[in-house]
Amino acid sequence: QTRLSFLFSLCRSPGVGLSTVVISFVLCTYYNVLMAWALYYLFHSFRSTLPWQSCNSTWNIPQNCSSGFPGNATHLQSASQQFFDHKLLEKTGGIDQPGSMRWELFGVLLLAWVIVYLCIFKGVKSTGKVVYFTATFPYLILTALLINNVQLPGAKNGILYFVTPVWSKLLDVQVWVNAAAQIFNSIGIGFGSMMSLASYNKFNNNILRDTLIVSLANSATSILAGFVIFSAIGYMAHLHNLPVDDIATDGPGLVFVVYPEVFSTMPVSQLWAFLFFLMLLCLGLDSQFAMVEVMVTCVMDGFGPRLLRVLKRKEFVVLVVCFVGFLFGLPDITQGGIFVFQLMDHYTAVVSLMFLAFFEVVAVCWIFGVGRISKMVTKMLGKPPNIFFRVCWMVFSPTLVMCILISSIVHYKPARYGKTYTYPAWAEGVGWFISLISIIWIPLGAVHTLSYSKGTLMQRLKASLLPCDELANIDVLPEENQPHSSQSQSLDMIPEKAPLNDSESSL
């Protein structure tokens, strides 16, 4: 099958494939808000004095503002924290106080979506050219920051804090859930973005080699970023005579509160701030490209010829997708939007993703089967996958995801913002509704398949657990460039659906 339709066809139920598309779209609606924040900080980095550097601005509350980190003084806030809360967000007291629209954020969010559109509206060919910069530039900045940070006093303590294991944390289920969510988000597992982009490769592309390269490069990048971040945190701990643990934090606070505070103490602080937030923008855009491409790919694969009869050009289809994503992101840029953002992130990027990942791995590894996957890889590469991949597909991946899913359910913790704010019951209900938006398609797809299949209930159930006819017989899979269905033939007539040449397939 072409593009994401492969996942739809693993079993005769389309539920897992639909859930993949929906969760990608939900995530990209609020993920671009982070890009809007990065743009906001980027524009403020051009000022002669960084606005989060002191407590003398109009948005500061002088009586509880500290020019450094307040440490254990809970009544104090750093200047960078007050810039984030009172200038960027104009944060209200909770999700039940939405406040008014933040028009500055409205403008930068619109700009973020315009950038996304301009980079992908010509399809994966133009996206590939953009990615050459957005994927390599962050490494240059990370390297420059690391060279600068390790020379700062206290950097050693921060690095030691980063690399010293806390073995008791291995028994904390939430650590594993968060780690899995981080890997899924950084690589794009569960969102369909890897399949969507990989589908543009040549038929005999070495998928196993690419899998190892992407996985190892992702982990290496995370480790490199960890050294950069914690060397700077160690420097701040030394500067303010505080333990590293008092400064290390998670969530948006690390990027938009702690690190801006670090820049304010460095020479040429405006330059470092500009480069950092430009790097952050590039990293975010790469992920955003992939998630929006999932939605565009699904729409074009499923309704391409009909849509093009109305909208005439694929560029207009991409424009509609981006505009709808922009509209759904507006609740996140109200004065109470940070609470909406945190709620959506918890129930989409953690709760829904665990469920979806489990059903995906079961569909691919157990129902479709390791034997069929091995035959497909053999037909593509001319040799079967080695024992490492087969054991991972059969045992390790399903077992690990299942254990994380069960543990996350047993040790479920409601969403919260910061250390003190807990969401009201109705907000928790909204959060679960957001989760159901993406995962409800799995049981609905199963019910639809059973309802419209022929035979007894047991016969329909058995048939629903088998791949579609085109995938069931691996020995007659089509060779490269041979159309294999009426759907694929019609898709080949859509712009950007033809196979890419060697230079373009490097994406």
N, C-alpha and C positions, 0 to 999 in steps of 0.2 A: 504494500500500500504506500501511498505518498504521504509525506509529512506526518501529522498527528493521527491520521486515519489508521496507522498501524496499531496504535494503542486501542482505538475503538474496536479493532477487529481481532484482538487477542482472544476475546470471548465474544459471544454473540450479543452480550449486553454492552451498550455504549456508556454505561454509568461512569466507569473509571476515567475514560477519555474526556467526558463532559466535565467531570469534577476537576480534572487537571486544568482545563481551559478556564473554568470559573474562578478557581483559586488564584490563578495567575492574574486574571483581570482585577479581582478584589485587591490583591496585593499591590498591583501597580497603581491603583487609584490613590493609595495613601503613601506608597513608597516615594512617589515624586514630590511629596511634601518635604521630605528630607533634602531633596535637591533644591527646593525653594529656599529652605533654611540656609543651605550652603551658599546659594547665590546671594542671599541677604548679607551673610557674613563677608562674602567675597567683596561685595560693593563697599561695605563699611571698612574694609582693610585699606582703602585708598586715602583715608583721612590722615592728617598729620599726626594725630594722637589716636591710638586705638580706643574706641568708645567704651570698651569693657575694661579699661586700664585703671580707672579711678572711680571714686564715689561722688564726684562733683557734677554729675549730669542730672538732668531734670527727672529722669525716671528712677533715680536712686532714692532709697529711703535711708538718709544719713545715720539715723540712730541705730540701725542694725546692719550697716554696711561695713565690710572689712576690705581693705585694699589687698589683703592676702587671703589665705585659706583660714577659716575660723576655727578649725580643729574641732574640739569637743564643745565649743561654745555654741550650743544649739540655737541661741537667739540671734546669732550673727550669720550673715550671708556674704560670700565673696562678691566683688564687683562684677565678675563675669557671670555669676549665678543671677544677679539682679538684672543684668543686661538680657540674659536669656529669658527670665521670667517676666520682667516688666517692660522691656523694650521690644524684643522679638515677638513674644507670645501675648503680652498684656494679659497674663493668665488670671482667670477668675478662681473662685473657691472650689469649684467642682464641676462635674459633668452636667449637673442640674442647673448650672448657671452658664448657658452658652455665650452670653454677651453678644456683641456686634461683630460684624465682619472686619477682619484685619486687612484693610485695603492695600497696604504695602505688600503683605504676603500674597494677596490676590494677584497683584501685578507680577511678582517673581514666580509664582506658581504657573501663571499663564506663560511667562517666558520659558520656564522649564519645559512645559509641554510643547512650546514652539520649537525649542531645540531638539527635543525627541522627534518631533514630526519631520523636521528638516533633515535629520540624520537617517530616517528609515523610510521616507515616503517613496523613494525609488526602489525599495526592496533591499534584499540582503546584499546585493552588489554594492550599493552605496554605503550600507552599514559596515561592510567589511573594510572599506577605505577609512571610515571614521575610527574603527576599532584599532587600526594600526597605531593611531595616536593615543586614544583613550586607554588602551591596554598597556602601552609601554611607558608613557609619561609618568604614571604613578610610581614606577620602579625607580626612575631617576630621582624623584622627590623623596621617596623613602630612603634611598641611599644617602642623599645629601643630608636629610634630617638625622639619620643614624650617625654619620660622621660628625655632625655638629653636636649631637646630644651626648655621645660617649665622652666628650671632652669636658662636659659640665661637671661641677662638684656634686656628689651624691648620686650620679648616674649608676655607679656600681651597685649601690644598695637597691635601686629600683630594678635592675636587671636580675640581681640575686632573688628578689621577691618574685619575679616573673618565672624563673627557672627552678625554684625550690618547690618540690611537690609537697602538698598537704594530703597525706595518704588517707586521712579520715574522710576527706571530701569524696573519695571514690565510692563510699557507701551512701552518698546523698543522691537520691534518684533525680532531683531537679537538676543537678549538675549534668547528668547524662542526657536528660531531655533537652536542656539548653545547648549542650554540645551538638546533639543531633540536629536541632533546629538551625544552629549556626552553619553546620556543614551543608545541610539541605539548601539554605539560603545562599551561601557563598558559591556553591557549585551549580545550583539551580535544579537539584533533584526534587522530583515531585511536582514541579511546575510545568513540565513539558518543554521548557526552553532549550534543554540539551537536545531533545529529539527534534524539535522544530528546526534548529540550526544545523544539526548533524545531517538532517535529511537532504541538505543541499550538496553533500559530498558525493563523490563518485561511488558506483556500486561496490568496487573492490577496495575502497579506502580501508586502511588498517585500523579498525575501530578499537581493537584491544590495546594497541600502542597508544592511541589517542586517550583512551580511558586512563591509563597509568600516568601519562604526561599531565593531563588536567588535574587528576587527584593529587599527585605529588607537588605540582606547581601551586595548587591552591593551599596545601598545608604549609609549604615553604614560605609562601607569601604571608600567611597568617603569623608564622613564627617571626619573620622579618618585621612585620608591623608591630608585633608584641615587643620586640627589642626597642623599636623606635618609641613606642608609647611609654613603656615602663622606665626607660632611661630618662625621659622627660619628667615622669612622675617622681622618680628618685631625686631629681634635681629640685623639684618643687618642695619635696619633703625636707631636703637639706636646707633650702632657703628659708622655710618657715618653721624649722625645728620641730617637725611633726613626724610620726610614724608613717611609713609608706601606705599602710592600710587605711589611714584616715583620709588619704587623698584619692586612692584608687576607687573608682566607681564603675557602674555599668549603665547601659542604655544611652540615650542621647546626651546625658550629662558628661560623659567622657569626651566626646568629640566637640560639643558646643559649650562646655563650661570649663573643664580641666585644661584642655589643650590651648584654648584662647588665653587662659591665664598664664600658661607657660610662655607663649609668644610675647606677652606684654613685658616680660623680664629679660628678653633676649635683645642683643644689638640688632639693628635693622629689623625691628619687629614687624613692620608693615610688609616687608618682602616675604618673611617666613609665613605670615598669616595668609597672604595672597596665594603663595605656592601651595600651602596646605589645603586651603579650601578649593583651589582649582583641582588639586589631586582628588579630593573628596568628590567633587562634581564629576570627574572623569570615571571614578570607580562606580559611582551611583548610576551614571548614564549607561554604562556597560550592562548592568543588571536590568535597568529599565528597558533598554533596547530589546533584550531577550524576552522579557515578559510581555511587552506589547506585541512583539513579533509572534508570540504564541497565539494571541487573540486574532491578529490579522491573518495568520496562516490558517487557523481553524475556520474563520469566516470565508476566506477565499477558497479553501478546499471544499467546504460544504455548500456554499451558495455562490461561488465565484461567477459562473456564467450568468446567473439571474441578476446578481448585483450589478455586474458590468453593463447589463442592458439598461439599468436605471441610472447608475452613477457614471457610466461611460469609461472611467479610468480608475485604476487601482489606487492612485494617489488620493482620490476622494474617499475611498473606503478607509484608508489609513487616517484621513482627516476626521472622519466620523468617529472612529474608534478613539482617537486622541481627545476629541472634544467631549465624548461621553465620560472618559476617564477623568478629565479635568472637572466636570460637573460633580462627579461622585467624590472628588477630593475637597470640595468646598467646605464641608462640615469640619474638616481638620484645620482650617485656617481662621476659624472664629476665635474669640478670646478664650473660650473654653475648649478649643479644638485639641489641645494637647491630651486631654482626657479621652476624647474620641479616638485619637491616634493610638494611644497606649492600649485602649480596649480592643481596637481592631487588630493591632499587632499581636496581642496575646492570643486572641481566639482564631486568628488566621495563620500566623507564622509559627504557632506552637501547637495549639489544639487540633485544628483542621489538618495541618500538615502531617501530624503523626498518624491520624486515621487514613489519610489519602496514601501516604507512603506504604502503609501496611497492605492496603488493598492492591496497590500497584505491584508490589514485590510478590504478593501471592499470585496475582494474575499472570505475571511474567514468568516467575520461577517455578511455580507449582502447577498451575492450571495449563498454561501454554507449554511449560515443561523445559527442563534443561536439555533434553535430547533434541527437541526441535530447534532450540537456540543454537546448540552446537552444530547442527546440520546447516543452519543458515549462515553461521560464521564460516564453516568449511566451504560453502559455496561461494562466499565473498572472497575469502583469503586463500583458498586452496589448501588449507590445513586446519585441523580442529583446534579449539581453544585448549590451553594446557589445564592440568588438574587444579591449579590454583583458582582459576576463574570458575570452573565447574563446581568446586566445593563451595566457593563463595555464593554462587547462584543457588545451589541446592540447600545449603545448611546455614552458613554464617549470616548472610544478609537477611533472609526471612526471620531467623531466630532472633537476631539482634533487634530488628525493628519491632517484632512482636513483644519482646521483653520490655523495650522502652515504652511501647504503647500501653501495655498492661500496667507497668509501674507508674506511668503518668496518670492513669485513671485512678489507681488505688491511692496515690499520694497527691491527688489534684489540689491545687491551691488557686483561689480566685485571683483575678487580676487586681493589681494595685498600681498606684503611681507614687514613685519615691518610696520612702520608708514608712510614711504615716497614712497616706490617703487610701481608703478602701472604697470601692464602688458600691452604690446602693443596689438593692435586690433587682430593681427594674433594669438597671444598667447591665447587671450580670445576665439577665434574660435576653437583652439585646445582643450581648456578646455571644451567647449560645445560638441565637438566631443567625448571626453572621457566620458562625461555624457551619450551621446547617445549610446555608446558602450554597456552599461548595460541596459538602459531602452527601447531601440528600439525594444527589443524582445517582449515587451508587445503588441504593435500594430501589429508587424509582426506575432506573434502567433495568434492574433485575425483574421487577414486576411487569414492566412493558414487554420484555422479552418473553417471559412466561405466558403472558396474556395472548400474544400474537403468534406463538409457536403452535405447531400441530402435534397431535398425539395425546397420550395420557399425561398426567402431571409428572410422573416419574420420567417419562420419555422426554418431556420438555425440559425438565431439570437437567437431565444428562446432556441434552443437546446444547443447553445454554452454557455448559462448562467446556465446550469444545471450540477451537478456533473456527473462524469462517472458512469456507471451502477453499479460498485462495491461499490461506496460510496452513491449512491442515495437511496438505500434500507437499512437504518440503522439497521432494525430489523434482518437482516441476516448477519450482520458483522461477520467475522470469529473469533472464540475464539483463545486464546493464543496457539501458536505452531501448528496451523492448516494452511497449505499452502492454499492460496486463489487465486492464479493465476499462469499461466505458468511462468510469469516473476519471481514471488517470489520463485517458486520451483527451477528455475535455479539459483537464487541468493543464495539459501541455500547451493548449492554445491561449492560456492566460499569461500575461506578461510576468516575468520573474519566476515562472514555474519550470522553465527548461533547465536541464542540468548545467551546472557552472563549468567553466573551463578550468584548467589546472591552476592558474594564478588566482582565480576568484575563489576556488574551493578551499584555499588555505584558511579561510575563516573557521 
